[in-house]
Amino acid sequence: MNDPASVQRVLYWVARKAGLVPAGDNANLDPDMATEILIFMDDRLREAWDTYNFVETTMCDERSFRDDFDATKCYEKGAIVWDPCTRAYYSALLTETGGPLNNASVWAPAPSVSPRWVPWKQTNRLTIGTCFGAWTSNPYETTNRRRLWFEVSRRGLEFTNCPETATAWLVYRVPYPGIGLAEWDATLTYSVGDTVYDAPDSWYSLIDGNKGKDPATSPDAWVSFRVPYPMVRFVQQAAYSDTLITAGQNEKAPNELQMAYGFLGQAFDQQQLQQGQRENWTGYSG
């Protein structure tokens, strides 16, 4: 995969295309115009993100139907946990904090787990946006994997009515995180999922109560977000088309936007061509 582009790089490209000077002694890209362009970029990137299934936005990992066991957490009697080491579920026999899972007075093996579901937001896992399919084993590596049927509910992906399985391998798209439209402010307190712009990147908060932590030096509090490579030309061109409309150049904008969609279609076609070289990719559609 090619490297993504920083938000600043795309912002400056659009600004220059619109006749502005984004940096240097003659810079005339004022904060209001920069924010307007960032809004255009955000809207267009979200459109591309939610329309096409690029490998840059698609993940594949194994999910259990309960959270991993946490020795520091207090579990209620009857709570079920997953142990990735023994690859088994355990049920709490009483309300207890921590303790080894092999303590038979506290934990009992749970051979059957019902209901079985994978939540949209699972502890220590990436959030699921759109799930494209589920399998009994890694679909990228295992030829004899079996497809798993599931239903979508408010709490997540429901597997209770499918054949018994301990875990499910999911191929899914992560939700669009968003481009930060306001510059990071050390005096403000940010929550999980809040986004900021701190050149050259956009950042989103990993924690609540996030105050005074510089995004560039606080990996525990912030993670950077860049524009995926296949979407760069589309976002640039489409955002430029949007600036033309705000500048009153409506007659020129449609042609520029059509060019942008051409870039996006070409990028997706290129990916599909490469995927077609591997037979096991045929299992990912639908």
Disulfide bonds with the S-S distance in Angstrom:
none
